[in-house]
Amino acid sequence: MTIVGGGLAGSECAFQLANRGVPVELIEMRPVRSTPAHQTDRLAELVCSNSLRSDDPFHAAGLLKREMERFGSLIISAARDAAVPAGGALAVDRERFADRVTEAVTTHPLIQLHRQEELQIPEGEVVLATGPLTSDALAEQLVKLLDEDSLYFYDSIAPIVDIESLDMERLFWASRYDKGSGDDYLNAPLTREEYLTFHQAILEAELAPLHDFEKDLFFEGCLPIEELAKRGVDTLRFGPMKPVGLRLADGSRPYAVVQLRRESLTRGHFNLVGFQTRMKWQEQKRVLALIPGFQSAEFVRLGQVHRNTFVNAPRHLDALYRVRRSPRVHLAGQITGVEGYLESAASGLAIAVYLGQQLRGAEPEPFPSTTALGALARHLTESDPKTFKPANINYGLFPELAQRVPRKQRRQAFADRARKDLGLWAVRHGIELIEPPKAAVSGDGP
């Protein structure tokens, strides 16, 4: 079995297949050829954020984590091993996380890792997990296979700041609604005047240029702050700079806030939550210096724009992540149109489960659409091809509940139904599911 791409989807898929006794050839082009966003040659390197989102078992993202853990997910196991405090979210130390995944993959006796750029779609059964930064050569091959005109949109990366360079007297530690330990997030509060000055500076900042045909290709769920600022003076204040759930020392709520989340266990590096940007680097330094406490800020990494590649999945993929025109080719990760690290890894896991059944001579059955794993495939295969956009896992992707349930109980009802239906699916296929370890539940939010 050949897998192209050593990101989260490819690493998870390779590990799952190998654990099912399937020899795997894993091809990763880094460091032979790097990308505009990656900085190391490690497998499963995180570039946009260090968060795998909510760990609440009744949140859709928390439910997906637990479903993956029931199949022995490498990615979730590594994430828990490398976890850093982040309130109700599962965030990781990037380096420790990538090291954990790389070690697990490279030491597995049934996985052979090849460091080379793949210019052609390999022969035979193959999983393309080349991610949002698929090389031009392979993207061209995929275009030919799918007979598709365009395969990409643009995404942005948020800056990372050195905490030692900040004026801590202007900042305060707190998680929204007091979730977490109290020092998971660092906050920079802004008064109305400071916010208006900051908003205007964003509007006036010089941006990295885009071609005319690229201007509408940003993913709605990860828009640059300058794109949000253009939508109105309060858009940022109701988005990444929302002050809800936070209080100042005197008990009042700030007018707006910039929230920082820890990047590593050393507490030294923090990313600006939701502050993806395509401002030119000098402009970023100028504009971000207007944030209270950032007057002398030193940035470990400034924001940047990169191309994300994905296919029109409803037009080209079936429920098993196979290309309809060539079923031997499977697509995994963000190239399918799922959005986010967690969802990418989940697609790789799903493909491995299906291939494991297929290679044993069994007929694979897609996960029930009532499960988080199945809801992802439902989004990819049943959405309208004319309006298809990448999406994170959310309960809007699931079939509606059969009975009316009070609003506050809906999440649990979705989660309970998913757990039951996944269990029945596993029984039908003779698969023994793993119960998530207690540590995976003990830190959950309400």
Secondary structure, DSSP 8 states (H G I E B T S, - for coil): -EEE--SHHHHHHHHHHHHTT--EEEEE-TTTS--SS--SS-TT---S-SEEEE--TTSHHHHHHHHHHTTT-HHHHHHHHTEE--TTEEEE-HHHHHHHHHHHHHT-TTEEEEES---S--SSSEEE---TT--HHHHHHHHHHHT-S--EEEEEE--EEEGGGS-GGG-EE--GGG-SSS-SEEEEEE-HHHHHHHHHHHHHS-B----GGGTT-B-GGG--HHHHHHT-TTTGGGTTT--TT---TTS---SEEEEEEE-STTS-EEEETT--B-B-HHHHHHHHTTSTT-TT--EEE--EEEEEE---HHHHB-TTSEETTEEEEEE-GGGGTB-SHHHHHHHHHHHHHHHHHHHTT-------TTSHHHHHHHHHHHS-TTT---B---GGGS---SS---GGGHHHHHHHHHHHHHHHHHHHTT-------THHHHT---
